[in-house]
Amino acid sequence: MSSFSDQPDNEPLQRTSFMNVPKSVQSFWDKFQASIAYDASPLFYEAFHFDDNEPTANALAALVLSGQKRATAGLLWTNELTNKPLPKVGDLSVVTDWHGVPVCIIESTHIEIVPFDSVSDSFAAIEGEGDKTLRYWREAHWRFFSRECQRIGRGRVPGLVEKRSGAFFRLVKCTTNAPPCRAATGGTRHGQGYQQASRSA
């Protein structure tokens, strides 16, 4: 798998935020901002909840908090359709529960684009869902990506030969779970009034 957005740790991140922090999570973000020594606003990427149903959205958020879920995946076609940039290394996102209540802030640490059929056992384990096997990952994400393809009018999940029309994957770490406290631990998005248009698992 080839990385396309890694950046050396000693190189300063200078960019303009794709979106403004939504009012629904502004207080949570402000507490996080007060706990750090730099302006994080240019690094804000999105506020989102996982998946397209309440039980899974809340369960996956809990896995992030526990440190078991350290990666997430999204359908590249969705970003292409909505002209939404992919996340970059260093970007910060607010994870919420299904009802939009902020749960934690995650930092993107590594991003790759791969076809669905090329997902590795190691990535499936890092996603931390189910029994953490590749078989479970493929079954769960095939169902989710199939629903996502229907939502955006694409007929099927990208396969092995569609390198640039596959999924994007990001490794993440949980930056905070109770602002202003910090944590060292680290998928599917569905917007309900948030400024984003992609989903991931």
C-alpha positions in Angstrom: 0.0 0.0 0.0 1.4 3.4 -0.9 1.1 6.4 1.3 0.2 9.7 -0.2 0.0 12.1 2.6 2.8 11.3 5.1 4.7 14.3 6.3 8.0 14.4 8.3 7.4 14.9 12.0 9.8 17.8 12.1 8.1 19.7 9.2 5.6 22.2 10.5 2.0 21.7 9.4 0.8 24.8 7.5 -2.6 24.6 5.9 -6.0 26.1 5.9 -8.8 24.2 7.6 -11.3 22.6 5.1 -14.2 23.4 7.4 -15.1 25.5 10.4 -15.8 23.9 13.8 -19.5 23.3 14.0 -21.3 25.1 16.8 -22.6 21.8 18.1 -19.0 20.8 19.1 -17.5 24.2 19.6 -17.4 24.1 23.4 -15.7 20.7 23.3 -13.2 21.9 20.8 -12.5 25.1 22.8 -11.7 23.0 25.9 -9.3 21.0 23.9 -7.7 24.1 22.4 -7.2 25.5 25.9 -5.3 22.4 26.9 -2.6 22.7 24.1 0.1 25.2 23.3 -0.6 25.8 19.6 -3.5 26.9 17.4 -5.2 23.8 16.3 -7.9 25.5 14.2 -6.1 25.0 10.9 -5.9 21.3 11.6 -9.7 20.8 12.1 -11.0 18.4 9.5 -14.6 17.4 10.5 -17.0 16.4 13.2 -18.7 13.0 12.5 -20.2 9.9 14.0 -19.3 6.4 12.8 -21.6 4.3 10.6 -25.2 4.8 9.5 -27.0 3.5 12.5 -27.1 4.3 16.2 -25.9 1.1 17.8 -22.9 0.8 15.7 -22.1 4.5 15.8 -22.0 4.5 19.5 -20.2 1.1 19.8 -17.4 2.2 17.4 -16.9 5.5 19.3 -16.5 3.4 22.5 -13.8 1.3 20.8 -11.9 4.5 20.0 -12.1 5.6 23.6 -10.9 2.2 24.8 -7.9 2.3 22.5 -9.0 -0.8 20.5 -10.0 1.1 17.3 -6.9 2.9 15.9 -7.9 3.2 12.3 -10.9 4.0 10.1 -11.9 3.7 6.4 -14.0 5.6 4.0 -15.2 5.2 0.4 -13.1 7.3 -1.9 -16.0 7.7 -4.4 -17.9 9.7 -1.8 -15.1 12.3 -1.4 -14.7 12.5 -5.2 -18.5 13.0 -5.6 -18.7 15.8 -3.0 -15.3 17.4 -3.8 -14.2 16.9 -0.2 -10.5 16.7 0.3 -9.1 13.5 2.0 -7.8 13.9 5.5 -4.1 14.7 5.8 -1.5 13.6 8.4 -2.0 15.8 11.4 -5.7 16.6 10.8 -7.9 16.6 13.8 -11.6 15.4 13.8 -14.2 15.4 16.5 -15.9 12.0 17.0 -19.4 12.2 18.3 -22.1 9.7 19.3 -25.1 9.2 17.1 -26.9 12.2 18.5 -23.9 14.5 18.0 -22.6 14.6 21.5 -18.7 15.0 21.3 -16.8 11.9 22.5 -13.2 12.6 21.6 -10.8 14.1 19.2 -8.7 11.9 16.9 -5.6 12.8 15.0 -4.8 11.3 11.6 -1.4 9.8 11.7 -1.1 7.9 8.3 -3.3 7.8 5.2 -3.4 5.4 2.2 -5.6 4.6 -0.7 -6.1 0.9 -1.5 -8.6 -1.2 -3.3 -11.1 -3.1 -1.1 -9.6 -6.5 -2.1 -6.1 -5.4 -0.9 -6.9 -4.6 2.7 -4.4 -6.4 5.0 -4.9 -8.6 8.1 -2.9 -6.0 10.0 -5.2 -3.1 9.1 -8.3 -5.1 10.0 -6.7 -5.8 13.4 -5.9 -2.2 13.9 -9.5 -1.1 13.1 -10.4 -3.2 16.2 -13.9 -4.2 15.2 -15.6 -7.5 15.8 -13.0 -10.3 16.2 -10.4 -8.1 14.5 -10.0 -10.6 11.6 -9.8 -9.7 7.9 -12.8 -11.9 7.3 -14.9 -9.9 9.7 -13.6 -6.6 8.3 -14.5 -7.6 4.8 -18.0 -8.8 5.6 -18.8 -5.8 7.7 -17.3 -3.2 5.4 -18.7 -4.9 2.2 -22.2 -4.4 3.7 -21.5 -0.8 4.7 -19.7 0.2 1.5 -22.6 -1.4 -0.5 -25.1 0.8 1.3 -22.8 3.8 0.7 -22.5 3.0 -3.0 -26.3 3.0 -3.2 -26.5 6.3 -1.4 -24.2 8.0 -3.9 -25.5 6.2 -7.0 -22.6 3.8 -7.6 -23.5 0.3 -8.4 -20.8 -1.8 -6.6 -17.9 -1.7 -4.2 -14.6 -1.0 -5.8 -12.5 -4.1 -6.4 -8.9 -5.1 -6.9 -8.2 -3.4 -10.2 -9.7 0.0 -9.3 -6.7 1.4 -7.4 -7.8 5.0 -7.5 -11.5 4.2 -6.9 -11.1 2.1 -3.8 -11.3 3.1 -0.2 -9.1 5.4 1.8 -7.8 4.4 5.2 -6.4 6.4 8.0 -4.6 5.4 11.2 -5.6 7.6 14.1 -4.9 8.2 17.7 -7.3 9.5 20.3 -6.0 13.0 21.4 -8.5 13.7 24.1 -11.5 12.0 25.6 -12.4 14.4 28.4 -11.0 17.9 27.6 -8.7 19.3 28.7 -7.3 15.9 29.7 -5.0 14.2 27.2 -4.9 10.5 26.3 -2.3 8.6 24.3 -4.7 6.0 22.8 -6.2 6.0 19.5 -15.6 3.5 11.2 -18.1 5.0 9.3 -19.2 8.6 9.2 -22.7 9.9 8.8 -23.5 13.6 9.0 -26.4 14.9 11.0 -26.0 18.7 10.7 -22.2 18.5 10.6 -20.2 20.0 7.9 -19.1 16.8 6.1 -20.3 14.5 3.4 -18.2 11.3 3.7 -18.6 8.2 5.7 -16.1 5.7 7.1 -16.0 2.6 9.2 
